[in-house]
Amino acid sequence: MNQPYNAIVRTPKAPTVCLAIELRRIPDNLRDQLHSWMGTFAKQWAYDHEQQPPATLWMKDEWTTGADGYPELHLASSSKLPRHFLTRLAEHLSQWIGGALKWNRGTTVDADEQWMPLFHWQDGKAWNREDLANWKDRDQTPVPHSPPAPKHDSGIAWYVELTRYSSEELNTRAFQAARESGDREDLGEYLEANRNILHSFEAYAKGATPLHLAAAQADVEACDALLRYVSEAVPNSHYQTPLMHLASSRPKKSFGPIVSLLHSTLHHRDPQGRTALMLAANGRGITTRLGNLALIKTLVASGADICAIDEQGYSALGWARKNLHPKKPDANKDVIQWLEKRQFEKEVEQFFRRNYEHHFDEMGVMQIVSRTL
């Protein structure tokens, strides 16, 4: 997005509902008033919703397909405008152009595809495109609001205890809110504003930096954005890498892309000498204590050393067998059997290469010669 207001507007990440206006159905004498009607609605929305978080209404001129194609005006909103926003806008416009309105679903808003911001709500006001282009010079005078209407006193006293969060919890909540936001710009805005603490596990709850939190959710977009500010090996309070933190999690998304992003830390170890593969085999931090076979296969395919041992002499297989519940000795059976097979193959291959040489003869048969002869 190349517009000068790209850090201000909010763009929905996911496909959204679109309100389409068929311009051919609007009489010529009314068409020029369309933007005025929408402007009136935008200002009223700002007045009625003084606490509206930053949000943007996007517009695009579109032609329908087919030989009899005709122009339409498409309107789509960013995620922080409530679901009923476009419905209310349609109700407002229907008094003049009801027959020209229709709904389209699954619309993707992309500024590179001629989408332009029509209105933006922030600081209790509605701003148009001209305001956005001159954002620093906008009128920031607060809009006067009427005092709230007095509430009826039922005579019942309710006491609600306020939840108090530590600064670390607030930092974590703010990051997660930006990461989970339905608007593209929120995460980048958070990262830039907090770039001085992104590497510090002391600044976040439970000693997990934002990269650890994003990796645990297999959030590729967030991890990729964070890697512009912090190292792949940024430690948490246990001095473990984000890849190790992923190994102790069960993300719902595919974690293959995350392993690729954090590949440089594949062989890193924590203070006990454990690798991400060992933690994935043990299921450390998981209630069932079961290893994550899918992640184990991904790590090994990416080059993780299946024969490596930690400070106590445990390999990944050893960690898969460690701390099993006596009543469920076969609970981690699938992980154990897979690791046994792959470690056997690896160990036999290493033994063979240390003690034997081989070549293939003209008939395609492998000939083996002992190195000790």
C-alpha positions as a printed Julia matrix, in Angstrom:
373×3 Matrix{Float64}:
   0.0     0.0     0.0
   1.61    3.23   -1.12
  -0.85    5.81    0.22
   0.51    8.36    2.73
  -2.07    7.23    5.31
  -1.07    3.55    5.27
  -0.15    3.54    8.99
  -3.51    5.04    9.96
  -6.15    3.07    8.11
  -7.22   -0.43    9.13
  -7.52   -3.21    6.54
  -9.38   -6.46    7.3
  -7.18   -9.57    7.11
  -9.91  -12.03    6.24
 -12.47  -11.89    3.42
 -15.46   -9.87    4.54
 -19.02   -8.96    3.62
 -19.37   -6.19    1.06
 -22.27   -3.82    0.46
 -22.61   -3.26   -3.28
 -24.42   -0.3    -4.82
 -25.61   -0.79   -8.4
 -25.11    2.68   -9.84
 -27.34    1.95  -12.85
 -30.33    1.74  -10.49
 -29.76    5.23   -9.06
 -31.42    8.12  -10.94
 -28.97   10.69  -12.28
 -30.41   13.42  -10.07
 -29.64   11.36   -6.93
 -26.28    9.9    -7.83
 -24.35   13.06   -6.97
 -25.78   13.0    -3.44
 -24.56    9.49   -2.65
 -21.33   10.57   -0.97
 -23.14   13.25    1.0
 -25.56   10.67    2.41
 -22.71    8.41    3.41
 -20.84   11.33    4.94
 -23.86   12.19    7.09
 -24.04    8.59    8.29
 -20.29    8.51    9.03
 -20.47   11.64   11.19
 -23.51   10.37   13.06
 -21.81    7.03   13.68
 -18.82    8.84   15.16
 -21.09   10.9    17.4
 -23.12    7.89   18.57
 -20.02    5.71   19.09
 -17.54    8.0    20.78
 -15.37    5.05   21.91
 -15.16    3.46   18.46
 -11.63    1.97   18.06
  -9.73    2.97   14.9
 -11.66    1.57   11.92
 -11.95    2.21    8.2
 -14.69    1.98    5.58
 -13.2     1.01    2.21
 -14.58    1.76   -1.25
 -13.91    0.33   -4.69
 -15.37    1.05   -8.13
 -16.12   -2.3    -9.74
 -17.53   -3.47  -13.04
 -19.67   -6.6   -13.13
 -18.6    -9.39  -15.45
 -20.36  -10.27  -18.65
 -21.23   -8.54  -21.88
 -23.78   -6.3   -20.14
 -21.39   -5.32  -17.36
 -22.33   -2.25  -15.35
 -20.54   -0.2   -12.66
 -20.98   -0.85   -8.95
 -19.69    0.84   -5.84
 -18.4    -1.72   -3.3
 -18.14   -0.88    0.42
 -16.31   -3.05    2.98
 -15.36   -2.31    6.58
 -12.38   -3.2     8.75
 -12.84   -5.65   11.61
 -13.38   -3.22   14.49
 -16.58   -1.88   13.01
 -19.35   -4.14   14.35
 -21.11   -6.63   12.11
 -24.26   -4.54   12.0
 -22.4    -1.45   10.74
 -22.97   -2.12    7.03
 -26.56   -3.17    7.78
 -27.19    0.17    9.44
 -25.53    1.98    6.53
 -27.73    0.04    4.1
 -30.81    1.01    6.13
 -29.73    4.64    6.0
 -29.21    4.59    2.22
 -32.3     2.5     1.46
 -34.62    5.46    2.03
 -33.28    6.91   -1.23
 -31.74    4.02   -3.2
 -33.13    0.83   -1.65
 -33.39   -1.02   -4.96
 -29.73   -0.38   -5.78
 -28.32   -2.21   -2.74
 -27.17   -5.82   -2.6
 -24.75   -7.97   -0.56
 -21.6    -9.75   -1.67
 -19.71  -12.17    0.58
 -16.1   -13.22    0.69
 -14.69   -9.89   -0.47
 -10.96   -9.35    0.03
  -9.89   -5.76    0.65
  -6.52   -4.98   -0.92
  -5.34   -1.42   -1.52
  -3.28   -2.63   -4.49
  -6.56   -3.63   -6.19
  -7.97   -0.1    -6.29
  -9.59   -0.18   -2.84
  -9.51    3.28   -1.26
 -10.46    4.43    2.24
 -13.73    6.32    2.18
 -14.01    7.16    5.9
 -11.86    6.45    8.94
 -13.06    6.61   12.54
 -10.6     7.57   15.25
 -10.55    9.83   18.32
 -14.34   10.13   18.27
 -14.52   11.58   14.75
 -15.05   10.45   11.17
 -12.25   11.42    8.8
 -12.45   11.43    5.0
  -9.7    10.78    2.47
  -8.54   14.38    2.44
  -8.14   14.3     6.22
  -6.1    11.11    5.98
  -3.78   12.57    3.39
  -3.12   15.48    5.78
  -3.38   13.55    9.01
  -1.07   15.74   11.1
  -3.03   18.86   10.18
  -6.48   17.49   11.01
  -8.8    19.25   13.43
  -8.4    17.46   16.73
 -10.93   19.55   18.64
 -13.09   17.15   20.69
 -16.68   16.75   19.53
 -19.08   17.98   22.26
 -21.33   15.19   23.55
 -24.44   15.35   25.64
 -24.12   13.95   29.17
 -25.34   10.36   29.5
 -28.97    9.92   30.5
 -29.42    9.08   34.19
 -29.97    5.4    34.88
 -32.92    4.2    36.91
 -31.87    3.28   40.44
 -33.33   -0.12   41.24
 -32.14    0.11   44.82
 -29.89   -2.92   44.37
 -26.21   -2.3    44.95
 -23.85   -4.29   42.75
 -20.19   -4.6    43.58
 -17.84   -5.62   40.8
 -14.27   -6.22   41.8
 -11.87   -4.81   39.25
  -9.35   -7.19   37.74
  -5.85   -5.9    38.27
  -3.11   -6.88   35.84
   0.62   -6.54   36.25
   2.59   -4.61   33.66
   3.87   -7.94   32.3
   0.32   -9.26   31.91
  -0.77   -6.04   30.24
   2.13   -6.29   27.77
   1.19   -9.87   26.94
  -2.48   -9.01   26.53
  -1.64   -6.05   24.3
   0.59   -8.18   22.06
  -1.96  -11.0    21.81
  -4.7    -8.5    20.98
  -2.57   -7.03   18.18
  -1.63  -10.5    16.91
  -5.22  -11.73   16.92
  -6.67   -8.51   15.52
  -8.68   -8.81   12.35
  -6.95   -5.71   10.96
  -3.59   -5.99    9.22
  -2.01   -2.83   10.61
  -2.47   -3.47   14.34
   0.42   -5.91   14.75
   2.96   -3.73   12.96
   1.84   -0.71   14.97
   2.29   -2.62   18.23
   5.74   -3.96   17.28
   7.04   -0.55   16.25
   5.72    1.11   19.41
   7.19   -1.6    21.68
  10.36   -2.51   19.81
  12.5    -1.82   22.92
  10.94   -4.64   24.98
  10.2    -7.32   22.37
  13.42   -9.18   23.25
  12.88   -9.09   27.03
  11.22  -12.07   28.7
  11.06   -9.99   31.87
   8.61   -7.61   30.21
   5.99  -10.31   29.52
   3.89  -12.67   31.63
   5.25  -16.17   32.36
   8.61  -15.19   30.89
   7.61  -15.77   27.25
   8.59  -13.15   24.69
   6.2   -12.3    21.83
   8.16  -14.57   19.45
   7.68  -17.5    21.86
   3.95  -16.74   22.07
   3.57  -16.46   18.3
   5.59  -19.64   17.67
   3.42  -21.56   20.15
   0.39  -20.57   18.05
   2.16  -21.39   14.76
   1.4   -17.83   13.65
   3.65  -17.44   10.62
   2.65  -13.84    9.91
   3.41  -12.7    13.47
   6.69  -14.64   13.64
   7.84  -13.22   10.34
   7.03   -9.68   11.52
   8.78  -10.23   14.87
  11.96  -11.52   13.24
  12.55   -8.0    11.91
  13.04   -6.92   15.53
  14.43   -9.93   17.44
  16.67  -12.95   16.86
  15.37  -16.47   16.17
  17.24  -17.51   19.32
  15.72  -14.9    21.66
  15.45  -16.7    25.03
  12.48  -17.04   27.38
  12.84  -17.14   31.17
  13.99  -20.8    30.92
  16.58  -19.77   28.31
  14.81  -21.78   25.66
  14.34  -20.72   22.06
  10.94  -20.08   20.43
  11.36  -23.38   18.57
  11.71  -25.17   21.92
   8.62  -23.34   23.15
   6.74  -24.59   20.07
   7.82  -28.14   20.95
   5.99  -27.79   24.27
   2.79  -26.57   22.62
  -0.03  -27.94   20.54
  -0.88  -25.31   17.91
  -3.99  -25.83   15.82
  -2.27  -24.54   12.68
   0.41  -26.3    10.65
   3.81  -25.75   12.26
   5.94  -26.67    9.24
   6.37  -23.03    8.14
   7.38  -22.03   11.69
  10.07  -24.72   11.77
  11.37  -23.32    8.48
  11.42  -19.77    9.87
  13.26  -20.85   13.03
  15.48  -23.45   11.35
  18.71  -21.75   12.45
  17.96  -22.78   16.07
  17.28  -26.43   15.26
  20.37  -27.61   17.17
  20.27  -25.04   19.98
  20.13  -26.4    23.52
  18.65  -25.16   26.78
  20.68  -25.1    30.04
  19.97  -28.84   30.5
  21.3   -29.6    27.03
  17.87  -30.38   25.58
  16.95  -29.66   21.97
  13.54  -28.88   20.52
  13.36  -32.5    19.32
  13.8   -33.83   22.86
  11.08  -31.55   24.2
   8.73  -32.54   21.39
   9.33  -36.24   22.14
   8.55  -35.81   25.83
   5.51  -33.6    25.48
   6.85  -31.42   28.25
   4.23  -28.93   29.4
   1.38  -30.96   27.87
  -1.18  -32.41   30.29
  -1.07  -35.86   28.71
   2.75  -35.79   28.54
   2.44  -37.3    25.06
   5.05  -36.41   22.49
   4.14  -34.57   19.3
   4.85  -37.11   16.57
   3.93  -34.78   13.69
   6.35  -32.13   14.96
   9.03  -34.76   15.63
   8.83  -35.9    12.01
   9.03  -32.29   10.8
  12.07  -31.54   12.98
  13.9   -34.7    11.87
  13.09  -34.02    8.22
  14.54  -30.52    8.72
  17.83  -31.97   10.0
  17.41  -32.4    13.77
  19.95  -34.88   15.19
  17.95  -37.86   16.44
  21.03  -39.34   18.18
  21.98  -36.23   20.17
  22.0   -36.54   23.96
  21.47  -33.97   26.71
  23.49  -33.28   29.88
  21.95  -36.33   31.58
  22.64  -38.63   28.64
  19.04  -38.77   27.37
  18.32  -38.8    23.66
  14.97  -37.82   22.14
  13.97  -41.48   22.51
  15.01  -41.38   26.14
  12.8   -38.34   26.7
   9.91  -40.1    24.97
  10.19  -42.91   27.54
  10.81  -40.59   30.49
   8.19  -39.95   33.19
   5.49  -42.16   31.67
   2.59  -42.86   34.02
   2.87  -46.37   35.53
  -0.75  -47.08   34.67
  -0.26  -45.98   31.04
   3.12  -47.39   29.98
   2.07  -47.44   26.3
   0.74  -43.87   26.25
   3.62  -42.59   24.12
   3.93  -45.78   22.08
   3.66  -44.22   18.61
   6.41  -41.69   19.31
   8.67  -44.33   20.91
   8.28  -46.8    18.05
   8.93  -44.16   15.38
  12.03  -42.86   17.18
  13.36  -46.38   17.78
  13.09  -47.17   14.08
  14.69  -43.94   12.91
  17.43  -43.99   15.55
  18.25  -47.61   14.69
  18.58  -46.69   11.03
  20.76  -43.69   11.87
  23.01  -45.56   14.3
  23.46  -48.52   11.92
  24.33  -46.17    9.06
  26.9   -44.33   11.21
  28.4   -47.63   12.43
  28.6   -48.92    8.88
  30.31  -45.79    7.55
  32.85  -45.83   10.4
  33.83  -49.47    9.87
  33.19  -50.29    6.22
  33.65  -48.99    2.73
  31.39  -49.86   -0.12
  30.95  -49.45   -3.84
  28.58  -50.68   -6.53
  29.95  -53.0    -9.19
  29.05  -53.08  -12.86
  26.15  -55.39  -12.14
  24.69  -52.9    -9.66
  25.53  -55.03   -6.63
  26.95  -53.32   -3.54
  30.36  -54.62   -2.47
  31.37  -54.13    1.18
  34.94  -54.04    2.47
  35.97  -53.74    6.13
  38.13  -50.69    6.91
  40.27  -52.81    9.26
  41.53  -55.1     6.49
